[in-house]
Amino acid sequence: MPEMEEIVFFKEPKLRDPYLIAAWPGMGGVAIIAAKYLIEKLKAEELGFISPEEFFDLNGVYVHDSVVKEFQFPENKFYFVEGKGSRDWIIFTGEAQPAANGFLLANYVLDIADKFAVRRIHTFAAAPTHIHHTKKPKVSAAVTSSELLSELALYNINQLKEGSISGMNGLLLGAAKHRNIEGLCLLGEIPVYTTHIANPRASKAVLESLIQISDLEIDLSDMDKWAQDSDKQIEDKIRQLKESFGEEASGLIDYFQRLAEQTAGEEQLLEQPSDELLQDIERFLKDQGEQKGGH
């Protein structure tokens, strides 16, 4: 275990057969949105935190009314929930991806898992694909051992056959395997053109899969309204694109149209856009489209 100055506990509950969920910000905010939604809906209590100084460098200070503010490092915080389903739960959230010592941070999280005899680690992540932003995302999974694959076969969850999971949401899974701790990552599809836009629809999809493979009961209806609001913002941007850029943006507009019209199972048949086109789409959806038109 790390020295106590590295990990500080607010409480030390006696937890019953807990699972641990861990999440950091990543593409589409899929993981962190899902974890924070669980914390809110399950009314999770603060358990403790990992001191952040080893993982982040600060390059300045904030000043308010001429007075320098205290340093504000990104938080690495644990929460716990008792009596939800057949077990208790620990939820860890990191406010930012660490700038250094990511493997060390992953092992600090796993040290807490060991302390409370956690049997399984869950993480979430995004899987960018050619899917329209209004379509229901598929969920795939990566596991730390082949034994978990038979459990996934009972549910409508695809297997991530090949690929990588970037950032701490993937690194923690690798660290768990290294320490022979059971681990599972649920990846929700997001459109390749919205990697920098919050995607509550994908977060809902991974939580639906979590509910399937556990006996948690969570009301996910609040996410529907959020997803609808997100869709409207993107549709407004696409409409602006059509009105303001016309032929100049014909490639982008055609790509959105083909995505909207494709049916389930056709994703692999869609001609993949060039890297340049994807960069144009991403730039536009990040409100930089006006710069291209000289506005």
C-alpha positions as CSV (number, residue, x, y, z in Angstrom):
1,M,0.0,0.0,0.0
2,P,1.2,3.6,-0.6
3,E,2.1,5.8,2.3
4,M,-1.0,7.3,4.0
5,E,-0.1,10.8,2.8
6,E,-0.7,9.6,-0.7
7,I,-4.2,8.1,0.0
8,V,-6.5,9.8,2.4
9,F,-9.8,8.3,3.6
10,F,-12.8,10.2,4.8
11,K,-14.4,6.9,6.0
12,E,-13.5,3.3,6.2
13,P,-16.7,1.3,5.7
14,K,-16.9,-2.5,5.9
15,L,-18.0,-3.3,2.3
16,R,-19.7,-6.4,1.2
17,D,-18.2,-8.2,-1.9
18,P,-17.6,-4.9,-3.7
19,Y,-17.0,-4.2,-7.3
20,L,-15.0,-1.1,-8.4
21,I,-15.9,1.3,-11.2
22,A,-13.2,3.7,-12.3
23,A,-13.4,6.5,-14.9
24,W,-11.3,9.3,-16.3
25,P,-12.2,11.9,-19.0
26,G,-11.8,10.5,-22.6
27,M,-13.3,10.7,-26.0
28,G,-16.9,11.8,-25.9
29,G,-16.7,11.9,-22.1
30,V,-18.3,8.4,-22.2
31,A,-16.5,7.1,-19.1
32,I,-16.6,10.1,-16.8
33,I,-20.3,10.9,-17.7
34,A,-21.3,7.4,-16.9
35,A,-19.4,7.3,-13.6
36,K,-20.7,10.7,-12.4
37,Y,-24.2,9.7,-13.3
38,L,-23.9,6.6,-11.1
39,I,-22.5,8.7,-8.2
40,E,-25.5,11.0,-8.4
41,K,-28.2,8.5,-8.9
42,L,-26.9,6.0,-6.4
43,K,-26.3,8.8,-3.8
44,A,-22.7,7.6,-3.4
45,E,-20.8,8.8,-0.3
46,E,-17.2,10.1,-0.4
47,L,-14.7,7.5,0.6
48,G,-11.3,9.2,0.1
49,F,-8.9,10.5,-2.5
50,I,-5.4,10.0,-3.9
51,S,-3.1,13.1,-3.6
52,P,-2.6,14.5,-7.1
53,E,0.8,16.1,-6.8
54,E,2.7,13.1,-8.3
55,F,0.6,13.1,-11.4
56,F,0.2,16.7,-12.5
57,D,2.4,19.7,-13.1
58,L,1.0,23.2,-12.7
59,N,2.2,26.0,-14.9
60,G,0.7,29.0,-13.2
61,V,-1.8,30.4,-10.7
62,Y,-5.2,32.1,-10.8
63,V,-5.7,35.6,-9.4
64,H,-9.0,37.0,-8.1
65,D,-9.3,40.6,-6.9
66,S,-5.6,40.9,-7.0
67,V,-5.1,37.9,-4.6
68,V,-3.4,34.7,-5.8
69,K,-5.7,31.7,-5.3
70,E,-4.7,28.4,-3.8
71,F,-3.4,25.7,-6.2
72,Q,-6.1,23.6,-7.7
73,F,-5.0,20.2,-8.8
74,P,-7.4,17.8,-10.6
75,E,-9.0,15.5,-8.1
76,N,-8.7,11.7,-7.9
77,K,-11.6,10.7,-5.7
78,F,-13.3,7.5,-4.4
79,Y,-17.0,7.1,-3.5
80,F,-18.8,4.1,-2.1
81,V,-22.4,2.8,-2.2
82,E,-23.7,0.1,0.2
83,G,-26.6,-2.3,-0.5
84,K,-27.2,-1.8,-4.2
85,G,-28.1,-5.2,-5.6
86,S,-26.2,-8.1,-4.2
87,R,-23.1,-6.2,-3.3
88,D,-21.5,-2.8,-2.5
89,W,-19.8,-0.6,-5.0
90,I,-16.7,1.7,-5.1
91,I,-16.6,4.4,-7.7
92,F,-13.4,6.2,-8.6
93,T,-13.3,9.3,-10.8
94,G,-10.2,11.2,-12.0
95,E,-10.9,14.8,-13.1
96,A,-8.1,14.7,-15.7
97,Q,-5.8,12.2,-17.4
98,P,-2.5,12.3,-15.5
99,A,0.4,14.1,-17.1
100,A,2.9,11.6,-15.6
101,N,3.1,8.3,-13.7
102,G,-0.2,6.9,-15.1
103,F,0.8,3.3,-14.2
104,L,1.6,4.4,-10.7
105,L,-1.9,6.0,-10.4
106,A,-3.5,2.8,-11.8
107,N,-1.8,0.8,-9.1
108,Y,-2.8,3.2,-6.4
109,V,-6.4,2.6,-7.5
110,L,-5.8,-1.2,-7.4
111,D,-4.3,-0.9,-4.0
112,I,-7.6,0.4,-2.7
113,A,-9.3,-2.4,-4.6
114,D,-7.1,-4.9,-2.7
115,K,-7.8,-3.1,0.6
116,F,-11.6,-3.6,0.3
117,A,-11.3,-7.1,-1.3
118,V,-12.7,-6.0,-4.7
119,R,-13.2,-8.9,-7.0
120,R,-13.8,-7.1,-10.3
121,I,-12.8,-3.8,-11.9
122,H,-15.1,-2.1,-14.4
123,T,-14.0,0.7,-16.7
124,F,-15.8,2.5,-19.6
125,A,-14.4,3.9,-22.8
126,A,-15.4,5.2,-26.3
127,A,-15.2,3.3,-29.6
128,P,-15.2,5.8,-32.5
129,T,-17.1,4.4,-35.5
130,H,-19.0,5.5,-38.6
131,I,-22.3,5.9,-36.8
132,H,-24.8,8.8,-37.0
133,H,-25.1,10.8,-33.8
134,T,-28.8,9.9,-33.5
135,K,-28.4,6.1,-33.8
136,K,-28.3,3.8,-30.8
137,P,-24.7,2.9,-30.0
138,K,-23.5,-0.6,-29.9
139,V,-21.4,-1.7,-26.9
140,S,-18.4,-3.9,-27.0
141,A,-16.2,-5.3,-24.2
142,A,-12.6,-6.1,-23.5
143,V,-11.8,-8.4,-20.6
144,T,-8.7,-9.5,-18.6
145,S,-9.3,-13.2,-19.0
146,S,-11.0,-15.6,-21.4
147,E,-13.2,-16.9,-18.5
148,L,-15.2,-13.6,-18.6
149,L,-16.1,-14.1,-22.3
150,S,-18.6,-16.8,-21.4
151,E,-20.4,-14.4,-19.1
152,L,-20.5,-11.8,-21.8
153,A,-22.0,-14.3,-24.2
154,L,-25.2,-14.3,-22.1
155,Y,-25.8,-10.6,-23.0
156,N,-26.0,-8.6,-26.2
157,I,-22.5,-7.3,-25.8
158,N,-19.9,-7.6,-28.6
159,Q,-16.3,-8.5,-28.0
160,L,-13.5,-6.1,-28.9
161,K,-11.5,-8.6,-31.0
162,E,-8.6,-6.3,-31.8
163,G,-7.6,-2.7,-31.1
164,S,-6.5,-0.6,-28.2
165,I,-8.1,1.4,-25.3
166,S,-6.2,4.6,-24.8
167,G,-5.7,6.6,-21.6
168,M,-6.3,5.6,-18.0
169,N,-9.6,3.8,-18.8
170,G,-7.5,1.2,-20.7
171,L,-4.3,1.4,-18.6
172,L,-6.2,0.4,-15.4
173,L,-7.5,-2.7,-17.1
174,G,-3.9,-3.7,-18.1
175,A,-2.7,-3.0,-14.6
176,A,-5.5,-5.2,-13.2
177,K,-4.5,-8.1,-15.5
178,H,-0.9,-7.6,-14.4
179,R,-2.1,-8.1,-10.8
180,N,-4.5,-11.0,-11.6
181,I,-7.5,-8.9,-10.8
182,E,-10.7,-9.6,-12.8
183,G,-11.4,-6.6,-15.1
184,L,-13.9,-5.6,-17.8
185,C,-14.1,-2.5,-20.0
186,L,-17.4,-1.6,-21.7
187,L,-16.9,0.5,-24.8
188,G,-19.7,2.6,-26.3
189,E,-19.8,3.6,-29.9
190,I,-19.5,7.3,-30.7
191,P,-19.4,9.0,-34.1
192,V,-15.9,9.6,-35.4
193,Y,-16.8,13.3,-35.8
194,T,-17.8,13.9,-32.1
195,T,-14.8,12.7,-30.2
196,H,-14.5,16.1,-28.5
197,I,-18.2,16.5,-27.8
198,A,-20.0,15.0,-24.7
199,N,-21.9,11.9,-25.8
200,P,-24.5,11.0,-23.1
201,R,-26.1,8.5,-25.5
202,A,-23.0,6.3,-25.5
203,S,-22.7,6.7,-21.7
204,K,-26.2,5.5,-21.4
205,A,-25.4,2.5,-23.6
206,V,-22.5,1.4,-21.4
207,L,-24.6,1.8,-18.3
208,E,-27.4,-0.3,-19.8
209,S,-24.8,-3.0,-20.4
210,L,-23.5,-2.6,-16.8
211,I,-27.1,-3.1,-15.5
212,Q,-27.3,-6.3,-17.7
213,I,-24.3,-7.9,-16.2
214,S,-24.9,-6.8,-12.6
215,D,-28.1,-6.5,-10.6
216,L,-27.9,-2.7,-10.3
217,E,-31.1,-0.8,-10.8
218,I,-30.7,2.7,-12.1
219,D,-33.1,5.1,-13.7
220,L,-31.4,6.3,-16.9
221,S,-34.2,8.5,-18.2
222,D,-32.4,11.7,-17.4
223,M,-29.8,10.8,-20.0
224,D,-32.4,10.7,-22.8
225,K,-33.2,14.4,-22.4
226,W,-29.4,15.2,-22.4
227,A,-28.9,13.1,-25.5
228,Q,-31.8,14.9,-27.3
229,D,-30.3,18.3,-26.3
230,S,-26.9,17.1,-27.7
231,D,-28.5,16.0,-30.9
232,K,-30.2,19.3,-31.4
233,Q,-26.9,21.2,-30.9
234,I,-25.3,19.0,-33.6
235,E,-28.3,19.3,-36.0
236,D,-28.2,23.1,-35.6
237,K,-24.5,23.1,-36.5
238,I,-25.2,20.9,-39.6
239,R,-28.0,23.2,-40.6
240,Q,-25.7,26.2,-40.2
241,L,-23.1,24.3,-42.3
242,K,-25.6,23.9,-45.2
243,E,-26.8,27.4,-45.1
244,S,-23.4,29.2,-44.7
245,F,-21.0,27.0,-46.8
246,G,-23.0,25.3,-49.5
247,E,-20.9,23.6,-52.1
248,E,-17.8,24.3,-50.1
249,A,-19.1,21.8,-47.5
250,S,-20.7,19.3,-49.9
251,G,-18.4,16.5,-48.8
252,L,-19.3,17.0,-45.1
253,I,-23.0,17.3,-45.8
254,D,-23.0,14.1,-48.0
255,Y,-21.2,12.2,-45.3
256,F,-23.8,13.1,-42.6
257,Q,-26.6,12.2,-45.0
258,R,-25.2,8.8,-45.8
259,L,-24.7,8.1,-42.1
260,A,-28.3,9.1,-41.3
261,E,-29.7,6.8,-44.1
262,Q,-27.6,3.6,-43.3
263,T,-29.4,0.8,-41.6
264,A,-28.1,-1.6,-38.9
265,G,-25.3,-3.8,-40.2
266,E,-24.3,-1.4,-43.0
267,E,-21.6,0.5,-41.0
268,Q,-18.8,-1.4,-42.7
269,L,-20.2,-0.8,-46.1
270,L,-20.0,3.0,-45.9
271,E,-17.0,4.4,-47.7
272,Q,-14.7,5.8,-45.1
273,P,-14.1,9.6,-45.4
274,S,-10.6,10.9,-45.8
275,D,-8.6,12.1,-42.8
276,E,-8.9,15.6,-44.2
277,L,-12.7,15.4,-44.3
278,L,-12.8,14.1,-40.7
279,Q,-10.6,17.0,-39.6
280,D,-13.0,19.4,-41.4
281,I,-16.0,17.8,-39.6
282,E,-14.3,17.9,-36.2
283,R,-13.1,21.5,-36.8
284,F,-16.6,22.6,-37.7
285,L,-18.3,20.9,-34.8
286,K,-15.8,22.6,-32.4
287,D,-17.2,26.0,-33.6
288,Q,-14.2,26.7,-35.8
289,G,-16.2,26.5,-39.0
290,E,-16.8,30.3,-39.0
291,Q,-13.0,30.8,-39.2
292,K,-12.9,28.9,-42.5
293,G,-15.5,31.2,-44.0
294,G,-13.6,34.3,-42.8
295,H,-16.3,35.4,-40.3
